[in-house]
Amino acid sequence: MRIATRKRGFSLIEILITLVVLSVGLLGLAALHAEGLRSGRSACLRTKAVNLASDMADRMRSNRPAALAGNYVNAAGDHGSNKDNNGP
């Protein structure tokens, strides 16, 4: 008659499955982090655009004759700049 021995520890297949599940989770976390960074940059650029548009509207309101004369119209090739005003 055989006496059942109790085995302790994990088998190799259990460890491999655990590593696969863990790696998929970490890849998802990395993708989520990258998307968060991308969204933060987009929000920053949108905030800058709103601030610039608000500033231009305030300038046009304060100088109505020049605005009516079309002095605030950009040239055909001028699309503005995406640079910060923190230096040259």
N, CA, C and O atoms as a GROMACS GRO file, in nm:
protein
  352
    1MET      N    1   0.084  -0.117   0.000
    1MET     CA    2   0.000   0.000   0.000
    1MET      C    3   0.089   0.124   0.000
    1MET      O    4   0.191   0.132   0.068
    2ARG      N    5   0.045   0.214  -0.078
    2ARG     CA    6   0.122   0.337  -0.093
    2ARG      C    7   0.075   0.443   0.004
    2ARG      O    8  -0.045   0.466   0.020
    3ILE      N    9   0.167   0.507   0.066
    3ILE     CA   10   0.132   0.616   0.157
    3ILE      C   11   0.147   0.746   0.080
    3ILE      O   12   0.251   0.773   0.019
    4ALA      N   13   0.041   0.825   0.083
    4ALA     CA   14   0.042   0.951   0.010
    4ALA      C   15   0.137   1.048   0.078
    4ALA      O   16   0.126   1.078   0.197
    5THR      N   17   0.229   1.096  -0.002
    5THR     CA   18   0.320   1.197   0.052
    5THR      C   19   0.273   1.334   0.006
    5THR      O   20   0.228   1.351  -0.107
    6ARG      N   21   0.286   1.425   0.090
    6ARG     CA   22   0.241   1.561   0.058
    6ARG      C   23   0.357   1.636  -0.005
    6ARG      O   24   0.465   1.647   0.053
    7LYS      N   25   0.333   1.690  -0.126
    7LYS     CA   26   0.438   1.764  -0.194
    7LYS      C   27   0.424   1.912  -0.162
    7LYS      O   28   0.314   1.966  -0.155
    8ARG      N   29   0.536   1.972  -0.144
    8ARG     CA   30   0.535   2.114  -0.111
    8ARG      C   31   0.601   2.191  -0.224
    8ARG      O   32   0.680   2.136  -0.300
    9GLY      N   33   0.566   2.321  -0.234
    9GLY     CA   34   0.626   2.408  -0.334
    9GLY      C   35   0.540   2.420  -0.459
    9GLY      O   36   0.430   2.365  -0.466
   10PHE      N   37   0.593   2.492  -0.555
   10PHE     CA   38   0.522   2.517  -0.679
   10PHE      C   39   0.588   2.438  -0.791
   10PHE      O   40   0.708   2.412  -0.790
   11SER      N   41   0.507   2.401  -0.887
   11SER     CA   42   0.563   2.333  -1.003
   11SER      C   43   0.612   2.437  -1.103
   11SER      O   44   0.581   2.555  -1.092
   12LEU      N   45   0.689   2.391  -1.199
   12LEU     CA   46   0.747   2.482  -1.297
   12LEU      C   47   0.638   2.545  -1.383
   12LEU      O   48   0.649   2.663  -1.418
   13ILE      N   49   0.535   2.472  -1.418
   13ILE     CA   50   0.428   2.528  -1.502
   13ILE      C   51   0.352   2.637  -1.427
   13ILE      O   52   0.311   2.735  -1.489
   14GLU      N   53   0.333   2.624  -1.300
   14GLU     CA   54   0.265   2.728  -1.222
   14GLU      C   55   0.346   2.856  -1.220
   14GLU      O   56   0.291   2.966  -1.229
   15ILE      N   57   0.477   2.842  -1.207
   15ILE     CA   58   0.564   2.959  -1.206
   15ILE      C   59   0.564   3.027  -1.343
   15ILE      O   60   0.562   3.150  -1.350
   16LEU      N   61   0.567   2.949  -1.451
   16LEU     CA   62   0.564   3.007  -1.586
   16LEU      C   63   0.434   3.081  -1.612
   16LEU      O   64   0.434   3.189  -1.672
   17ILE      N   65   0.324   3.024  -1.570
   17ILE     CA   66   0.194   3.091  -1.588
   17ILE      C   67   0.189   3.220  -1.508
   17ILE      O   68   0.136   3.321  -1.555
   18THR      N   69   0.243   3.217  -1.388
   18THR     CA   70   0.248   3.338  -1.306
   18THR      C   71   0.332   3.446  -1.372
   18THR      O   72   0.294   3.564  -1.371
   19LEU      N   73   0.444   3.408  -1.431
   19LEU     CA   74   0.528   3.506  -1.501
   19LEU      C   75   0.459   3.565  -1.622
   19LEU      O   76   0.473   3.684  -1.649
   20VAL      N   77   0.384   3.485  -1.696
   20VAL     CA   78   0.310   3.536  -1.812
   20VAL      C   79   0.204   3.636  -1.768
   20VAL      O   80   0.191   3.743  -1.827
   21VAL      N   81   0.128   3.601  -1.666
   21VAL     CA   82   0.023   3.691  -1.617
   21VAL      C   83   0.084   3.820  -1.564
   21VAL      O   84   0.032   3.929  -1.590
   22LEU      N   85   0.193   3.810  -1.493
   22LEU     CA   86   0.260   3.928  -1.440
   22LEU      C   87   0.316   4.017  -1.552
   22LEU      O   88   0.305   4.139  -1.545
   23SER      N   89   0.375   3.955  -1.653
   23SER     CA   90   0.431   4.035  -1.763
   23SER      C   91   0.322   4.105  -1.843
   23SER      O   92   0.341   4.219  -1.886
   24VAL      N   93   0.208   4.040  -1.864
   24VAL     CA   94   0.097   4.105  -1.934
   24VAL      C   95   0.046   4.224  -1.853
   24VAL      O   96   0.015   4.329  -1.909
   25GLY      N   97   0.038   4.207  -1.724
   25GLY     CA   98  -0.004   4.318  -1.637
   25GLY      C   99   0.092   4.435  -1.641
   25GLY      O  100   0.050   4.550  -1.646
   26LEU      N  101   0.221   4.406  -1.639
   26LEU     CA  102   0.321   4.514  -1.644
   26LEU      C  103   0.321   4.584  -1.780
   26LEU      O  104   0.340   4.705  -1.786
   27LEU      N  105   0.299   4.510  -1.888
   27LEU     CA  106   0.288   4.574  -2.019
   27LEU      C  107   0.167   4.667  -2.026
   27LEU      O  108   0.175   4.776  -2.083
   28GLY      N  109   0.057   4.624  -1.967
   28GLY     CA  110  -0.061   4.711  -1.961
   28GLY      C  111  -0.036   4.836  -1.880
   28GLY      O  112  -0.081   4.944  -1.915
   29LEU      N  113   0.036   4.820  -1.772
   29LEU     CA  114   0.070   4.936  -1.688
   29LEU      C  115   0.160   5.034  -1.761
   29LEU      O  116   0.143   5.155  -1.750
   30ALA      N  117   0.257   4.982  -1.837
   30ALA     CA  118   0.345   5.069  -1.915
   30ALA      C  119   0.268   5.143  -2.023
   30ALA      O  120   0.292   5.262  -2.047
   31ALA      N  121   0.176   5.074  -2.089
   31ALA     CA  122   0.094   5.140  -2.191
   31ALA      C  123   0.005   5.249  -2.130
   31ALA      O  124  -0.013   5.355  -2.188
   32LEU      N  125  -0.048   5.222  -2.013
   32LEU     CA  126  -0.130   5.321  -1.943
   32LEU      C  127  -0.048   5.444  -1.905
   32LEU      O  128  -0.096   5.556  -1.916
   33HIS      N  129   0.075   5.422  -1.862
   33HIS     CA  130   0.163   5.534  -1.827
   33HIS      C  131   0.195   5.618  -1.950
   33HIS      O  132   0.194   5.741  -1.943
   34ALA      N  133   0.225   5.552  -2.062
   34ALA     CA  134   0.255   5.626  -2.185
   34ALA      C  135   0.134   5.707  -2.231
   34ALA      O  136   0.150   5.821  -2.274
   35GLU      N  137   0.016   5.651  -2.222
   35GLU     CA  138  -0.105   5.724  -2.261
   35GLU      C  139  -0.129   5.843  -2.168
   35GLU      O  140  -0.174   5.948  -2.214
   36GLY      N  141  -0.100   5.827  -2.042
   36GLY     CA  142  -0.112   5.939  -1.947
   36GLY      C  143  -0.018   6.053  -1.980
   36GLY      O  144  -0.057   6.169  -1.974
   37LEU      N  145   0.105   6.020  -2.017
   37LEU     CA  146   0.200   6.124  -2.057
   37LEU      C  147   0.153   6.195  -2.183
   37LEU      O  148   0.163   6.318  -2.193
   38ARG      N  149   0.102   6.118  -2.279
   38ARG     CA  150   0.055   6.178  -2.404
   38ARG      C  151  -0.066   6.270  -2.379
   38ARG      O  152  -0.075   6.378  -2.437
   39SER      N  153  -0.155   6.227  -2.292
   39SER     CA  154  -0.272   6.309  -2.261
   39SER      C  155  -0.232   6.436  -2.186
   39SER      O  156  -0.290   6.542  -2.208
   40GLY      N  157  -0.133   6.425  -2.098
   40GLY     CA  158  -0.086   6.543  -2.026
   40GLY      C  159  -0.026   6.646  -2.119
   40GLY      O  160  -0.049   6.766  -2.102
   41ARG      N  161   0.050   6.601  -2.218
   41ARG     CA  162   0.108   6.694  -2.315
   41ARG      C  163  -0.001   6.759  -2.399
   41ARG      O  164   0.004   6.879  -2.425
   42SER      N  165  -0.099   6.680  -2.440
   42SER     CA  166  -0.209   6.736  -2.519
   42SER      C  167  -0.286   6.841  -2.438
   42SER      O  168  -0.324   6.945  -2.492
   43ALA      N  169  -0.308   6.814  -2.310
   43ALA     CA  170  -0.379   6.909  -2.224
   43ALA      C  171  -0.298   7.038  -2.209
   43ALA      O  172  -0.355   7.147  -2.206
   44CYS      N  173  -0.166   7.025  -2.199
   44CYS     CA  174  -0.080   7.142  -2.186
   44CYS      C  175  -0.088   7.228  -2.312
   44CYS      O  176  -0.099   7.350  -2.304
   45LEU      N  177  -0.082   7.164  -2.428
   45LEU     CA  178  -0.090   7.239  -2.553
   45LEU      C  179  -0.226   7.306  -2.571
   45LEU      O  180  -0.235   7.418  -2.620
   46ARG      N  181  -0.332   7.237  -2.531
   46ARG     CA  182  -0.466   7.298  -2.539
   46ARG      C  183  -0.478   7.418  -2.447
   46ARG      O  184  -0.538   7.519  -2.484
   47THR      N  185  -0.420   7.409  -2.328
   47THR     CA  186  -0.423   7.521  -2.234
   47THR      C  187  -0.349   7.641  -2.292
   47THR      O  188  -0.395   7.755  -2.281
   48LYS      N  189  -0.233   7.616  -2.355
   48LYS     CA  190  -0.159   7.725  -2.417
   48LYS      C  191  -0.240   7.789  -2.530
   48LYS      O  192  -0.241   7.911  -2.544
   49ALA      N  193  -0.307   7.706  -2.609
   49ALA     CA  194  -0.386   7.760  -2.720
   49ALA      C  195  -0.502   7.845  -2.668
   49ALA      O  196  -0.531   7.951  -2.725
   50VAL      N  197  -0.567   7.800  -2.562
   50VAL     CA  198  -0.678   7.878  -2.506
   50VAL      C  199  -0.627   8.010  -2.449
   50VAL      O  200  -0.691   8.114  -2.466
   51ASN      N  201  -0.512   8.006  -2.382
   51ASN     CA  202  -0.456   8.130  -2.326
   51ASN      C  203  -0.417   8.228  -2.436
   51ASN      O  204  -0.441   8.348  -2.423
   52LEU      N  205  -0.357   8.178  -2.544
   52LEU     CA  206  -0.321   8.266  -2.655
   52LEU      C  207  -0.444   8.326  -2.722
   52LEU      O  208  -0.445   8.444  -2.756
   53ALA      N  209  -0.547   8.245  -2.742
   53ALA     CA  210  -0.670   8.295  -2.804
   53ALA      C  211  -0.738   8.398  -2.715
   53ALA      O  212  -0.789   8.499  -2.764
   54SER      N  213  -0.739   8.373  -2.584
   54SER     CA  214  -0.798   8.469  -2.491
   54SER      C  215  -0.721   8.600  -2.490
   54SER      O  216  -0.780   8.708  -2.486
   55ASP      N  217  -0.587   8.591  -2.495
   55ASP     CA  218  -0.504   8.711  -2.499
   55ASP      C  219  -0.532   8.791  -2.626
   55ASP      O  220  -0.545   8.913  -2.622
   56MET      N  221  -0.542   8.721  -2.740
   56MET     CA  222  -0.569   8.790  -2.866
   56MET      C  223  -0.707   8.855  -2.864
   56MET      O  224  -0.724   8.967  -2.912
   57ALA      N  225  -0.806   8.786  -2.808
   57ALA     CA  226  -0.940   8.845  -2.800
   57ALA      C  227  -0.940   8.969  -2.711
   57ALA      O  228  -1.007   9.067  -2.742
   58ASP      N  229  -0.865   8.966  -2.601
   58ASP     CA  230  -0.856   9.083  -2.513
   58ASP      C  231  -0.789   9.200  -2.584
   58ASP      O  232  -0.831   9.315  -2.570
   59ARG      N  233  -0.685   9.170  -2.660
   59ARG     CA  234  -0.617   9.277  -2.735
   59ARG      C  235  -0.710   9.338  -2.841
   59ARG      O  236  -0.712   9.460  -2.861
   60MET      N  237  -0.786   9.252  -2.907
   60MET     CA  238  -0.878   9.303  -3.010
   60MET      C  239  -0.990   9.386  -2.946
   60MET      O  240  -1.033   9.487  -3.003
   61ARG      N  241  -1.038   9.344  -2.829
   61ARG     CA  242  -1.142   9.420  -2.760
   61ARG      C  243  -1.092   9.556  -2.715
   61ARG      O  244  -1.166   9.654  -2.719
   62SER      N  245  -0.965   9.562  -2.673
   62SER     CA  246  -0.912   9.689  -2.624
   62SER      C  247  -0.873   9.783  -2.738
   62SER      O  248  -0.863   9.904  -2.717
   63ASN      N  249  -0.852   9.730  -2.858
   63ASN     CA  250  -0.813   9.812  -2.973
   63ASN      C  251  -0.910   9.783  -3.087
   63ASN      O  252  -0.871   9.730  -3.191
   64ARG      N  253  -1.036   9.821  -3.066
   64ARG     CA  254  -1.142   9.789  -3.162
   64ARG      C  255  -1.119   9.847  -3.301
   64ARG      O  256  -1.143   9.776  -3.399
   65PRO      N  257  -1.073   9.972  -3.317
   65PRO     CA  258  -1.052  10.024  -3.453
   65PRO      C  259  -0.952   9.942  -3.534
   65PRO      O  260  -0.972   9.919  -3.653
   66ALA      N  261  -0.845   9.900  -3.470
   66ALA     CA  262  -0.745   9.819  -3.541
   66ALA      C  263  -0.801   9.681  -3.576
   66ALA      O  264  -0.770   9.626  -3.681
   67ALA      N  265  -0.884   9.627  -3.489
   67ALA     CA  266  -0.944   9.497  -3.517
   67ALA      C  267  -1.039   9.506  -3.635
   67ALA      O  268  -1.042   9.417  -3.720
   68LEU      N  269  -1.118   9.614  -3.641
   68LEU     CA  270  -1.210   9.632  -3.754
   68LEU      C  271  -1.135   9.658  -3.884
   68LEU      O  272  -1.185   9.625  -3.992
   69ALA      N  273  -1.016   9.715  -3.874
   69ALA     CA  274  -0.936   9.742  -3.994
   69ALA      C  275  -0.864   9.617  -4.043
   69ALA      O  276  -0.804   9.619  -4.150
   70GLY      N  277  -0.868   9.509  -3.966
   70GLY     CA  278  -0.805   9.384  -4.009
   70GLY      C  279  -0.659   9.373  -3.972
   70GLY      O  280  -0.588   9.292  -4.031
   71ASN      N  281  -0.613   9.450  -3.876
   71ASN     CA  282  -0.472   9.447  -3.837
   71ASN      C  283  -0.434   9.321  -3.760
   71ASN      O  284  -0.315   9.297  -3.738
   72TYR      N  285  -0.531   9.240  -3.719
   72TYR     CA  286  -0.502   9.119  -3.644
   72TYR      C  287  -0.510   8.993  -3.729
   72TYR      O  288  -0.510   8.882  -3.676
   73VAL      N  289  -0.516   9.009  -3.860
   73VAL     CA  290  -0.522   8.895  -3.951
   73VAL      C  291  -0.381   8.849  -3.981
   73VAL      O  292  -0.294   8.930  -4.014
   74ASN      N  293  -0.356   8.717  -3.970
   74ASN     CA  294  -0.224   8.661  -3.997
   74ASN      C  295  -0.200   8.654  -4.147
   74ASN      O  296  -0.293   8.647  -4.227
   75ALA      N  297  -0.072   8.655  -4.183
   75ALA     CA  298  -0.036   8.636  -4.323
   75ALA      C  299  -0.066   8.492  -4.362
   75ALA      O  300  -0.085   8.406  -4.276
   76ALA      N  301  -0.072   8.464  -4.492
   76ALA     CA  302  -0.110   8.332  -4.541
   76ALA      C  303  -0.016   8.222  -4.493
   76ALA      O  304  -0.061   8.112  -4.462
   77GLY      N  305   0.113   8.249  -4.484
   77GLY     CA  306   0.208   8.147  -4.445
   77GLY      C  307   0.238   8.144  -4.296
   77GLY      O  308   0.312   8.057  -4.251
   78ASP      N  309   0.183   8.234  -4.220
   78ASP     CA  310   0.211   8.243  -4.077
   78ASP      C  311   0.112   8.156  -4.000
   78ASP      O  312  -0.007   8.188  -3.993
   79HIS      N  313   0.161   8.048  -3.943
   79HIS     CA  314   0.074   7.959  -3.866
   79HIS      C  315   0.108   7.962  -3.718
   79HIS      O  316   0.067   7.873  -3.643
   80GLY      N  317   0.180   8.060  -3.676
   80GLY     CA  318   0.214   8.072  -3.535
   80GLY      C  319   0.332   7.984  -3.500
   80GLY      O  320   0.402   7.932  -3.587
   81SER      N  321   0.353   7.969  -3.372
   81SER     CA  322   0.467   7.892  -3.323
   81SER      C  323   0.422   7.803  -3.210
   81SER      O  324   0.330   7.836  -3.136
   82ASN      N  325   0.488   7.690  -3.198
   82ASN     CA  326   0.458   7.596  -3.091
   82ASN      C  327   0.564   7.604  -2.982
   82ASN      O  328   0.571   7.516  -2.896
   83LYS      N  329   0.647   7.708  -2.984
   83LYS     CA  330   0.756   7.722  -2.887
   83LYS      C  331   0.709   7.806  -2.768
   83LYS      O  332   0.622   7.892  -2.779
   84ASP      N  333   0.770   7.776  -2.656
   84ASP     CA  334   0.743   7.857  -2.536
   84ASP      C  335   0.813   7.991  -2.550
   84ASP      O  336   0.910   8.004  -2.624
   85ASN      N  337   0.765   8.090  -2.479
   85ASN     CA  338   0.826   8.223  -2.480
   85ASN      C  339   0.926   8.237  -2.366
   85ASN      O  340   0.932   8.340  -2.299
   86ASN      N  341   1.005   8.132  -2.343
   86ASN     CA  342   1.100   8.133  -2.232
   86ASN      C  343   1.242   8.162  -2.275
   86ASN      O  344   1.334   8.147  -2.195
   87GLY      N  345   1.263   8.203  -2.397
   87GLY     CA  346   1.398   8.229  -2.440
   87GLY      C  347   1.402   8.260  -2.590
   87GLY      O  348   1.298   8.280  -2.653
   88PRO      N  349   1.522   8.264  -2.644
   88PRO     CA  350   1.536   8.300  -2.786
   88PRO      C  351   1.484   8.193  -2.879
   88PRO      O  352   1.489   8.209  -3.001
   0.00000   0.00000   0.00000
